[in-house]
Amino acid sequence: VRLVESGGGLVQPGGSLRLSCAGSGRTFSGTAWGWFRQAPGKERSFVASINSDARISNEGDSVKGRFTISRENAKNTVHLQMNSLRPEDTGVYYCAARGGPYGSSSTSDYDYWGQGTQVTVSS
């Protein structure tokens, strides 16, 4: 099983980025997805999650109203649309897949992880 993130980069404050994560090696239609991020010197923290049926998603308090998670089951892909980016959103963003159908904000609940993609918000 392999997860590969893409879409990271350098963006000015107030800008937008769209991250994608493509899974391979198994079918992900029955799994929940999550996005986490890790800033330098800090622990990995929850950003967003989405259930297998895409009907329920959750976002962390710091990104609520600015970030949106979505999924494309036919492509084994999850996206993270990030708007109104702030310098404090800087970090390495990781996608994760969980064996069960329900999303979670806990890193320990996820079975598969991508290698991460860097997002830098700076003027």
Biotite code that builds the C-alpha atoms (Angstrom):
import biotite.structure as struc

atoms = struc.array([
    struc.Atom([0.000, 0.000, 0.000], chain_id="A", res_id=1, res_name="VAL", atom_name="CA", element="C"),
    struc.Atom([1.307, 3.400, -0.938], chain_id="A", res_id=2, res_name="ARG", atom_name="CA", element="C"),
    struc.Atom([0.004, 6.934, -0.441], chain_id="A", res_id=3, res_name="LEU", atom_name="CA", element="C"),
    struc.Atom([1.517, 9.792, -2.412], chain_id="A", res_id=4, res_name="VAL", atom_name="CA", element="C"),
    struc.Atom([0.758, 13.441, -1.678], chain_id="A", res_id=5, res_name="GLU", atom_name="CA", element="C"),
    struc.Atom([1.095, 16.273, -4.165], chain_id="A", res_id=6, res_name="SER", atom_name="CA", element="C"),
    struc.Atom([0.252, 19.947, -4.470], chain_id="A", res_id=7, res_name="GLY", atom_name="CA", element="C"),
    struc.Atom([2.387, 21.485, -1.768], chain_id="A", res_id=8, res_name="GLY", atom_name="CA", element="C"),
    struc.Atom([4.511, 24.582, -2.287], chain_id="A", res_id=9, res_name="GLY", atom_name="CA", element="C"),
    struc.Atom([5.118, 28.180, -1.357], chain_id="A", res_id=10, res_name="LEU", atom_name="CA", element="C"),
    struc.Atom([2.146, 30.535, -1.187], chain_id="A", res_id=11, res_name="VAL", atom_name="CA", element="C"),
    struc.Atom([1.571, 34.043, 0.125], chain_id="A", res_id=12, res_name="GLN", atom_name="CA", element="C"),
    struc.Atom([-0.698, 34.678, 3.098], chain_id="A", res_id=13, res_name="PRO", atom_name="CA", element="C"),
    struc.Atom([-4.310, 34.732, 1.978], chain_id="A", res_id=14, res_name="GLY", atom_name="CA", element="C"),
    struc.Atom([-3.597, 32.419, -0.923], chain_id="A", res_id=15, res_name="GLY", atom_name="CA", element="C"),
    struc.Atom([-4.866, 28.936, -1.722], chain_id="A", res_id=16, res_name="SER", atom_name="CA", element="C"),
    struc.Atom([-3.450, 25.498, -2.375], chain_id="A", res_id=17, res_name="LEU", atom_name="CA", element="C"),
    struc.Atom([-5.047, 22.178, -3.191], chain_id="A", res_id=18, res_name="ARG", atom_name="CA", element="C"),
    struc.Atom([-3.354, 19.069, -1.895], chain_id="A", res_id=19, res_name="LEU", atom_name="CA", element="C"),
    struc.Atom([-4.072, 15.635, -3.322], chain_id="A", res_id=20, res_name="SER", atom_name="CA", element="C"),
    struc.Atom([-3.213, 12.159, -2.113], chain_id="A", res_id=21, res_name="CYS", atom_name="CA", element="C"),
    struc.Atom([-3.401, 9.110, -4.335], chain_id="A", res_id=22, res_name="ALA", atom_name="CA", element="C"),
    struc.Atom([-3.548, 5.643, -2.876], chain_id="A", res_id=23, res_name="GLY", atom_name="CA", element="C"),
    struc.Atom([-2.449, 2.408, -4.519], chain_id="A", res_id=24, res_name="SER", atom_name="CA", element="C"),
    struc.Atom([-2.055, -1.222, -3.561], chain_id="A", res_id=25, res_name="GLY", atom_name="CA", element="C"),
    struc.Atom([-5.614, -1.714, -2.316], chain_id="A", res_id=26, res_name="ARG", atom_name="CA", element="C"),
    struc.Atom([-9.130, -0.323, -2.683], chain_id="A", res_id=27, res_name="THR", atom_name="CA", element="C"),
    struc.Atom([-9.783, 2.700, -0.496], chain_id="A", res_id=28, res_name="PHE", atom_name="CA", element="C"),
    struc.Atom([-13.511, 3.106, -1.081], chain_id="A", res_id=29, res_name="SER", atom_name="CA", element="C"),
    struc.Atom([-14.342, 1.550, 2.294], chain_id="A", res_id=30, res_name="GLY", atom_name="CA", element="C"),
    struc.Atom([-11.747, 3.464, 4.264], chain_id="A", res_id=31, res_name="THR", atom_name="CA", element="C"),
    struc.Atom([-11.709, 6.849, 5.936], chain_id="A", res_id=32, res_name="ALA", atom_name="CA", element="C"),
    struc.Atom([-9.100, 9.442, 5.013], chain_id="A", res_id=33, res_name="TRP", atom_name="CA", element="C"),
    struc.Atom([-7.364, 12.029, 7.121], chain_id="A", res_id=34, res_name="GLY", atom_name="CA", element="C"),
    struc.Atom([-4.989, 14.943, 6.708], chain_id="A", res_id=35, res_name="TRP", atom_name="CA", element="C"),
    struc.Atom([-2.469, 15.886, 9.373], chain_id="A", res_id=36, res_name="PHE", atom_name="CA", element="C"),
    struc.Atom([0.309, 18.429, 9.506], chain_id="A", res_id=37, res_name="ARG", atom_name="CA", element="C"),
    struc.Atom([3.540, 18.863, 11.388], chain_id="A", res_id=38, res_name="GLN", atom_name="CA", element="C"),
    struc.Atom([5.283, 22.170, 11.942], chain_id="A", res_id=39, res_name="ALA", atom_name="CA", element="C"),
    struc.Atom([8.991, 22.290, 12.845], chain_id="A", res_id=40, res_name="PRO", atom_name="CA", element="C"),
    struc.Atom([9.509, 21.309, 16.462], chain_id="A", res_id=41, res_name="GLY", atom_name="CA", element="C"),
    struc.Atom([5.872, 20.378, 16.980], chain_id="A", res_id=42, res_name="LYS", atom_name="CA", element="C"),
    struc.Atom([3.891, 17.176, 17.068], chain_id="A", res_id=43, res_name="GLU", atom_name="CA", element="C"),
    struc.Atom([1.801, 16.007, 14.157], chain_id="A", res_id=44, res_name="ARG", atom_name="CA", element="C"),
    struc.Atom([-1.687, 17.507, 14.453], chain_id="A", res_id=45, res_name="SER", atom_name="CA", element="C"),
    struc.Atom([-5.110, 16.823, 12.992], chain_id="A", res_id=46, res_name="PHE", atom_name="CA", element="C"),
    struc.Atom([-6.314, 18.879, 10.048], chain_id="A", res_id=47, res_name="VAL", atom_name="CA", element="C"),
    struc.Atom([-9.338, 17.097, 8.585], chain_id="A", res_id=48, res_name="ALA", atom_name="CA", element="C"),
    struc.Atom([-10.951, 13.714, 8.051], chain_id="A", res_id=49, res_name="SER", atom_name="CA", element="C"),
    struc.Atom([-13.677, 12.257, 5.883], chain_id="A", res_id=50, res_name="ILE", atom_name="CA", element="C"),
    struc.Atom([-15.722, 9.080, 6.236], chain_id="A", res_id=51, res_name="ASN", atom_name="CA", element="C"),
    struc.Atom([-15.759, 6.367, 3.602], chain_id="A", res_id=52, res_name="SER", atom_name="CA", element="C"),
    struc.Atom([-19.150, 7.467, 2.272], chain_id="A", res_id=53, res_name="ASP", atom_name="CA", element="C"),
    struc.Atom([-18.058, 11.135, 2.198], chain_id="A", res_id=54, res_name="ALA", atom_name="CA", element="C"),
    struc.Atom([-21.189, 12.156, 4.114], chain_id="A", res_id=55, res_name="ARG", atom_name="CA", element="C"),
    struc.Atom([-19.336, 13.182, 7.245], chain_id="A", res_id=56, res_name="ILE", atom_name="CA", element="C"),
    struc.Atom([-16.176, 15.228, 7.418], chain_id="A", res_id=57, res_name="SER", atom_name="CA", element="C"),
    struc.Atom([-14.481, 17.021, 10.249], chain_id="A", res_id=58, res_name="ASN", atom_name="CA", element="C"),
    struc.Atom([-11.927, 19.785, 10.387], chain_id="A", res_id=59, res_name="GLU", atom_name="CA", element="C"),
    struc.Atom([-9.664, 20.965, 13.166], chain_id="A", res_id=60, res_name="GLY", atom_name="CA", element="C"),
    struc.Atom([-10.647, 24.172, 14.912], chain_id="A", res_id=61, res_name="ASP", atom_name="CA", element="C"),
    struc.Atom([-7.723, 26.104, 13.479], chain_id="A", res_id=62, res_name="SER", atom_name="CA", element="C"),
    struc.Atom([-8.731, 25.371, 9.870], chain_id="A", res_id=63, res_name="VAL", atom_name="CA", element="C"),
    struc.Atom([-12.500, 25.245, 10.118], chain_id="A", res_id=64, res_name="LYS", atom_name="CA", element="C"),
    struc.Atom([-14.142, 27.408, 7.488], chain_id="A", res_id=65, res_name="GLY", atom_name="CA", element="C"),
    struc.Atom([-10.911, 27.665, 5.472], chain_id="A", res_id=66, res_name="ARG", atom_name="CA", element="C"),
    struc.Atom([-10.003, 24.063, 4.584], chain_id="A", res_id=67, res_name="PHE", atom_name="CA", element="C"),
    struc.Atom([-12.232, 21.479, 2.907], chain_id="A", res_id=68, res_name="THR", atom_name="CA", element="C"),
    struc.Atom([-11.567, 17.764, 2.551], chain_id="A", res_id=69, res_name="ILE", atom_name="CA", element="C"),
    struc.Atom([-13.086, 15.732, -0.266], chain_id="A", res_id=70, res_name="SER", atom_name="CA", element="C"),
    struc.Atom([-12.580, 12.334, -1.848], chain_id="A", res_id=71, res_name="ARG", atom_name="CA", element="C"),
    struc.Atom([-12.877, 10.582, -5.175], chain_id="A", res_id=72, res_name="GLU", atom_name="CA", element="C"),
    struc.Atom([-13.394, 6.885, -4.533], chain_id="A", res_id=73, res_name="ASN", atom_name="CA", element="C"),
    struc.Atom([-13.102, 5.921, -8.187], chain_id="A", res_id=74, res_name="ALA", atom_name="CA", element="C"),
    struc.Atom([-9.584, 7.338, -8.192], chain_id="A", res_id=75, res_name="LYS", atom_name="CA", element="C"),
    struc.Atom([-8.554, 6.268, -4.663], chain_id="A", res_id=76, res_name="ASN", atom_name="CA", element="C"),
    struc.Atom([-7.842, 9.933, -4.035], chain_id="A", res_id=77, res_name="THR", atom_name="CA", element="C"),
    struc.Atom([-8.446, 12.462, -1.290], chain_id="A", res_id=78, res_name="VAL", atom_name="CA", element="C"),
    struc.Atom([-8.052, 16.239, -1.598], chain_id="A", res_id=79, res_name="HIS", atom_name="CA", element="C"),
    struc.Atom([-7.540, 19.104, 0.793], chain_id="A", res_id=80, res_name="LEU", atom_name="CA", element="C"),
    struc.Atom([-8.592, 22.523, -0.491], chain_id="A", res_id=81, res_name="GLN", atom_name="CA", element="C"),
    struc.Atom([-6.850, 25.175, 1.586], chain_id="A", res_id=82, res_name="MET", atom_name="CA", element="C"),
    struc.Atom([-8.035, 28.775, 1.353], chain_id="A", res_id=83, res_name="ASN", atom_name="CA", element="C"),
    struc.Atom([-7.124, 31.948, 3.247], chain_id="A", res_id=84, res_name="SER", atom_name="CA", element="C"),
    struc.Atom([-3.786, 30.448, 4.160], chain_id="A", res_id=85, res_name="LEU", atom_name="CA", element="C"),
    struc.Atom([-1.867, 31.869, 7.110], chain_id="A", res_id=86, res_name="ARG", atom_name="CA", element="C"),
    struc.Atom([1.809, 31.643, 8.088], chain_id="A", res_id=87, res_name="PRO", atom_name="CA", element="C"),
    struc.Atom([0.838, 29.346, 10.950], chain_id="A", res_id=88, res_name="GLU", atom_name="CA", element="C"),
    struc.Atom([-0.453, 26.815, 8.395], chain_id="A", res_id=89, res_name="ASP", atom_name="CA", element="C"),
    struc.Atom([3.151, 26.165, 7.383], chain_id="A", res_id=90, res_name="THR", atom_name="CA", element="C"),
    struc.Atom([4.301, 22.597, 7.823], chain_id="A", res_id=91, res_name="GLY", atom_name="CA", element="C"),
    struc.Atom([4.552, 19.169, 6.263], chain_id="A", res_id=92, res_name="VAL", atom_name="CA", element="C"),
    struc.Atom([1.125, 17.829, 5.364], chain_id="A", res_id=93, res_name="TYR", atom_name="CA", element="C"),
    struc.Atom([0.477, 14.102, 5.530], chain_id="A", res_id=94, res_name="TYR", atom_name="CA", element="C"),
    struc.Atom([-2.443, 12.106, 4.235], chain_id="A", res_id=95, res_name="CYS", atom_name="CA", element="C"),
    struc.Atom([-3.496, 8.959, 6.037], chain_id="A", res_id=96, res_name="ALA", atom_name="CA", element="C"),
    struc.Atom([-5.922, 6.116, 5.394], chain_id="A", res_id=97, res_name="ALA", atom_name="CA", element="C"),
    struc.Atom([-7.752, 4.149, 8.006], chain_id="A", res_id=98, res_name="ARG", atom_name="CA", element="C"),
    struc.Atom([-8.893, 0.533, 7.688], chain_id="A", res_id=99, res_name="GLY", atom_name="CA", element="C"),
    struc.Atom([-12.364, 1.399, 8.990], chain_id="A", res_id=100, res_name="GLY", atom_name="CA", element="C"),
    struc.Atom([-15.046, 3.671, 7.499], chain_id="A", res_id=101, res_name="PRO", atom_name="CA", element="C"),
    struc.Atom([-15.066, 6.411, 10.135], chain_id="A", res_id=102, res_name="TYR", atom_name="CA", element="C"),
    struc.Atom([-12.682, 9.320, 10.241], chain_id="A", res_id=103, res_name="GLY", atom_name="CA", element="C"),
    struc.Atom([-10.659, 10.129, 13.315], chain_id="A", res_id=104, res_name="SER", atom_name="CA", element="C"),
    struc.Atom([-8.535, 12.965, 14.652], chain_id="A", res_id=105, res_name="SER", atom_name="CA", element="C"),
    struc.Atom([-6.047, 10.580, 16.256], chain_id="A", res_id=106, res_name="SER", atom_name="CA", element="C"),
    struc.Atom([-2.876, 9.618, 14.406], chain_id="A", res_id=107, res_name="THR", atom_name="CA", element="C"),
    struc.Atom([-2.891, 6.204, 16.064], chain_id="A", res_id=108, res_name="SER", atom_name="CA", element="C"),
    struc.Atom([-6.167, 5.286, 14.346], chain_id="A", res_id=109, res_name="ASP", atom_name="CA", element="C"),
    struc.Atom([-4.670, 5.385, 10.858], chain_id="A", res_id=110, res_name="TYR", atom_name="CA", element="C"),
    struc.Atom([-2.984, 2.439, 9.198], chain_id="A", res_id=111, res_name="ASP", atom_name="CA", element="C"),
    struc.Atom([-1.316, 3.964, 6.156], chain_id="A", res_id=112, res_name="TYR", atom_name="CA", element="C"),
    struc.Atom([0.609, 7.204, 5.736], chain_id="A", res_id=113, res_name="TRP", atom_name="CA", element="C"),
    struc.Atom([2.062, 9.197, 2.899], chain_id="A", res_id=114, res_name="GLY", atom_name="CA", element="C"),
    struc.Atom([5.544, 10.667, 2.885], chain_id="A", res_id=115, res_name="GLN", atom_name="CA", element="C"),
    struc.Atom([4.299, 14.240, 3.299], chain_id="A", res_id=116, res_name="GLY", atom_name="CA", element="C"),
    struc.Atom([4.326, 17.397, 1.211], chain_id="A", res_id=117, res_name="THR", atom_name="CA", element="C"),
    struc.Atom([5.711, 20.760, 2.327], chain_id="A", res_id=118, res_name="GLN", atom_name="CA", element="C"),
    struc.Atom([3.419, 23.765, 2.553], chain_id="A", res_id=119, res_name="VAL", atom_name="CA", element="C"),
    struc.Atom([5.022, 27.130, 3.247], chain_id="A", res_id=120, res_name="THR", atom_name="CA", element="C"),
    struc.Atom([2.934, 30.250, 3.751], chain_id="A", res_id=121, res_name="VAL", atom_name="CA", element="C"),
    struc.Atom([5.117, 33.319, 3.614], chain_id="A", res_id=122, res_name="SER", atom_name="CA", element="C"),
    struc.Atom([5.363, 36.709, 1.964], chain_id="A", res_id=123, res_name="SER", atom_name="CA", element="C"),
])
